[in-house]
Every structure is written in structure tokens, then in C-alpha cells.
């Protein structure tokens, strides 16, 4: 007889496989939920926000995973939704392609021809899939072969193709560096770090160019995993992706993604983290109970002093709360595409 832990693992895997099989049979192979994009609206209260940045709006895009499954038509429809929101700034937190570099130029060009040409400043960091080495195949997805493909070997590419494509599209790629955003004489800082799995994450390098100041600081990093080790820096907002919100959520089955920061807002130490569910998929081409997301943030001024204490992380938008919200969304628009149709929902968040 298998040990108790192994029996539980086997049961979870069986339930997962049965659930996926049922979904696939019921829907004749059609995708579930990737065709519905939720536009989430958040107010971010910041201590000592400069007056010129009151009401400043930021849109986050992440995990596009452009491929034959996540089509350009679908992504272009999402980009147009971003333009329609008229944000002051767009930030993107990685994984623009799935595995093949040939998809980098088309998706970057589409971003450039919609968001950038609309006059919206756009900044980006890379994700692990942007470093994908095409010499590797998908065998590592099989649990039985995982040991043959160590994590450090899965992301051996240098990401140059993606960087060049994004840059050509008018998008500024941040590689462990910071930029100063100015408005009406007021200032805030935007930092961007390289990908953790690619071995390029270096926050100290990004912080090196920052003066000692109490001006607001925002950090872009693809993977939320480092948050506990960097929270003491007191970032007003850290934006991440990578998790897809788990991508598939089945009752009584734990998510396949081994990350406790799956989706939503977290307070970790002196920093605040938001993990966006992203737009694309990888692995199984299905989303279930984890709709794609375009995250919108509006900055508001708070008289509170920035905290420097270290507290246990608190998640404000839990999965259970996400389930309860599903019936409260308002459908705004549906646009057809060759791959996914884009149905857009809007849900408002109270001040955080």
C-alpha cells in the first residue's frame, strides 16, 4: 500500500485528470473561460502621493503567452480595451510568448500599433517564457520526467528576441533598473526586475540608482515569489503575474501552481503586492474559475504614513471571494476573433 501522503497525491492527481476529462468532453475541446476577460478596477491609497499624481491611472497586462492557441486577434481585442480605458500608464509583467520566439515580433508590434500609438507610455519586464530555449521540448511537463529537466535548465534563452521586439514596438524594457516618472513637477519611481527563474532577478541593482527619498515606488516583477524577501523596502505597489491565478480551479483539488500568492492583493511586510491573473494560458489550453484579467489601478492620496513594520501577509482578494464575485459582473462587450471571442466584464474594488 502506498504511504498516506502518496495516496493523497495520487487521489488529487486522479481528481484533477477526471475533472479535466469531464471539462473536455462536455465542451468538445472548446476553451473554458479564456474567452471572458475581466477588467478589474482598484483604488490604491498611497501615503504622500504627490498632488500631480492624484487620480493617475495604471493598467497592468501580463502573461499574454502568444501562440497558436492564444491568438493575435484575441490579444489585439484586449489591447484595444486597454486603449479605451485611457490610462496614464501601461505596465506589462512578462510572458509575452509561450515557447516560440517567432511570436515575439507580432505581439510586440500589435502592442505598439494600439497602446503605444495611442500615446500611452508603456513599460515592461520579462517573464520566464520570454527566456524559453526552443531546444527544449514539452517533456518536462510530465511529472515523471521532471527530474531530467531541472528548473535552472528550462529557461536558458537570453530573451534578446523578445527584448528587441518590444523595443521596436516602442515599449521600454526594464532590466533591473528604475525610471523616474514626472508630472507637473512631482515625481514617482518605477522599478523593473529581471526574471527569477532565468536567474536575472537583481533588485539591489534596480535600487542602486534611487536616491534616498520618500517618493512613491512601484516595482514590476514577473514572479511574485521573492516578495517576502524584498517587502522590507516598503514598495507602495508591487505588480506581478506568472501564476495565471492557478489557471484551473477544481473543487477540492489544490492548484497545480506551487505559489501561495496566486491572485489578488496581498500585504506583505511593509509592501503591497498585486498578482494579476493575466490573459493567456500555458500547458492545458483551459481556464476554469480563473478568468483572464486586465488590472486597472487608480492612485489616490492618503494622509497615512508608510508602514515600516513586518506583518504576516494578508490576502484581500481571496479565491473564495473571487467565486462570489462571478455573479456580480456586468457584461460590457463581446468581440469575435479567430481564436477566442473576447467578452469583457467590469468589477469595481473598494479602496485598498
ABEGO torsion letter per residue (X at the ends): XBBAAAAAAAAAAAAAAAAAAAAAAAAGGBBBGAABBBBBBBBBBBBGBBAAABGBBBBBBBGAGBBAABBAAAAAAAAAAAAAAGBABBBBAEGABAABAAAAAAAAAAAAAAAAAAGBBBBBBBBAAAABBAABBAAAABAAAAAABBAAAABABAGAAAAAAAAAAGBBBBBGBBBBBBBGGBBBBBBBBBBAAAGABBAAAAAAABBBBABBBBBBBABAAAAAAAAAAGBABBBBBGAGGGGBBBBGBBBABBBABABEBBBBEABBBBBBAEABBBEBBBBBGBBBBBBBBBBBBBABBBBABBBBBBBABBAAAAAAAAAABBBABBBBBABBBBBBBBBBBBBX
